[in-house]
Amino acid sequence: FTPGHVSWNELVTTDESAAASFYGALFGWKAVPFGGSGMPYTLFKLNENDKGIAGMLKAPHPNVPSHWLPYIVVADIRVAAQKLADLGGHVIIPP
């Protein structure tokens, strides 16, 4: 993966069934259960051979609104966290 590029996207949602139906109708994505240990996880796929376009999981708390969570590649997480702080961002969990 190249730094600066999005490597993965996850949808954190309060209604997995509605989200699966919505993105299925919008993009033709199929919601496929993934894994078996820990919390339930779903992959969005275009076909059965696809590795997945994105993931989906239930919001950990009812007060957490649905949102997309992009994962962005960085060359050095410590440098990226410091730059984030220098630019006015807030590091919630340090590297």
BAGUVO-763323 format. One record per residue (C-alpha): x, y, z; residue in three letters. Coordinates in nm, 3 decimals. Each point is the difference from the previous one (the first is absolute). Last residue first. Example, Ala and Ser with C-alpha at 12.3 -4.5 7.8 and 13.67 -1.06 7.14 Angstrom:
2
- u v w residu
- 1.367 -0.106 0.714 SER $
- -0.137 -0.344 0.066 ALA $
***
This chain:
95
- u v w residu
- 0.073 0.475 1.868 PRO $
- -0.198 0.248 0.212 PRO $
- -0.372 -0.061 0.052 ILE $
- -0.221 0.307 -0.042 ILE $
- 0.248 0.210 -0.197 VAL $
- -0.172 0.336 -0.044 HIS $
- 0.054 0.209 -0.310 GLY $
- 0.137 0.354 0.005 GLY $
- 0.258 -0.025 -0.281 LEU $
- 0.282 -0.081 0.244 ASP $
- -0.215 -0.279 0.150 ALA $
- -0.053 -0.160 -0.341 LEU $
- 0.369 0.044 -0.080 LYS $
- 0.088 -0.179 0.325 GLN $
- -0.238 -0.286 -0.080 ALA $
- 0.143 -0.031 -0.353 ALA $
- 0.358 -0.010 0.129 VAL $
- -0.092 -0.267 0.253 ARG $
- -0.195 -0.199 -0.260 ILE $
- 0.289 -0.011 -0.246 ASP $
- -0.058 -0.057 -0.373 ALA $
- -0.373 0.070 0.021 VAL $
- -0.290 -0.189 -0.162 VAL $
- -0.350 0.136 0.062 ILE $
- -0.280 -0.209 0.153 TYR $
- -0.343 0.151 -0.067 PRO $
- -0.279 -0.021 0.261 LEU $
- -0.350 0.055 -0.138 TRP $
- -0.264 0.107 0.249 HIS $
- -0.316 -0.109 0.181 SER $
- -0.059 0.196 0.319 PRO $
- 0.141 -0.123 0.333 VAL $
- -0.276 0.035 0.261 ASN $
- -0.101 -0.368 -0.029 PRO $
- 0.354 -0.113 0.095 HIS $
- 0.252 -0.218 -0.182 PRO $
- -0.144 0.088 -0.343 ALA $
- -0.058 -0.322 -0.191 LYS $
- 0.262 -0.095 -0.254 LEU $
- 0.052 0.039 -0.372 MET $
- 0.297 -0.058 -0.226 GLY $
- 0.097 0.138 -0.337 ALA $
- 0.059 -0.102 -0.360 ILE $
- 0.061 -0.366 0.066 GLY $
- 0.236 -0.275 -0.106 LYS $
- -0.215 -0.059 -0.310 ASP $
- -0.052 -0.363 -0.102 ASN $
- -0.364 -0.006 0.119 GLU $
- -0.091 0.314 -0.193 ASN $
- -0.027 0.376 0.059 LEU $
- 0.087 -0.036 0.368 LYS $
- -0.083 0.183 0.324 PHE $
- 0.154 -0.188 0.289 LEU $
- -0.183 -0.051 0.328 THR $
- 0.133 -0.031 0.354 TYR $
- -0.146 -0.156 0.313 PRO $
- 0.206 0.065 0.314 MET $
- 0.261 -0.248 0.114 GLY $
- 0.065 -0.315 -0.193 SER $
- -0.191 -0.113 -0.301 GLY $
- 0.143 0.175 -0.296 GLY $
- -0.199 0.173 -0.272 PHE $
- -0.374 0.019 -0.073 PRO $
- -0.070 0.108 -0.361 VAL $
- -0.191 0.317 -0.096 ALA $
- -0.026 0.015 -0.379 LYS $
- 0.068 0.332 -0.169 TRP $
- -0.216 0.089 -0.302 GLY $
- 0.089 0.367 0.034 PHE $
- -0.319 0.175 0.117 LEU $
- -0.231 -0.298 0.061 ALA $
- 0.265 -0.201 0.186 GLY $
- 0.119 0.315 0.174 TYR $
- -0.351 0.063 0.138 PHE $
- -0.084 -0.363 0.080 SER $
- 0.327 -0.057 0.187 ALA $
- -0.046 0.331 0.185 ALA $
- -0.357 -0.092 0.101 ALA $
- 0.113 -0.340 0.131 SER $
- 0.301 0.143 0.181 GLU $
- -0.202 0.259 0.192 ASP $
- 0.203 0.205 0.254 THR $
- 0.291 0.021 -0.238 THR $
- 0.379 0.009 -0.012 VAL $
- 0.088 -0.019 -0.368 LEU $
- 0.359 -0.090 -0.059 GLU $
- 0.232 0.116 -0.275 ASN $
- 0.339 -0.142 -0.095 TRP $
- 0.340 0.099 -0.141 SER $
- -0.065 0.370 -0.064 VAL $
- 0.306 0.151 -0.164 HIS $
- 0.235 0.255 0.158 GLY $
- 0.284 -0.246 0.039 PRO $
- -0.004 -0.262 -0.279 THR $
- -0.113 -0.353 0.077 PHE $
***
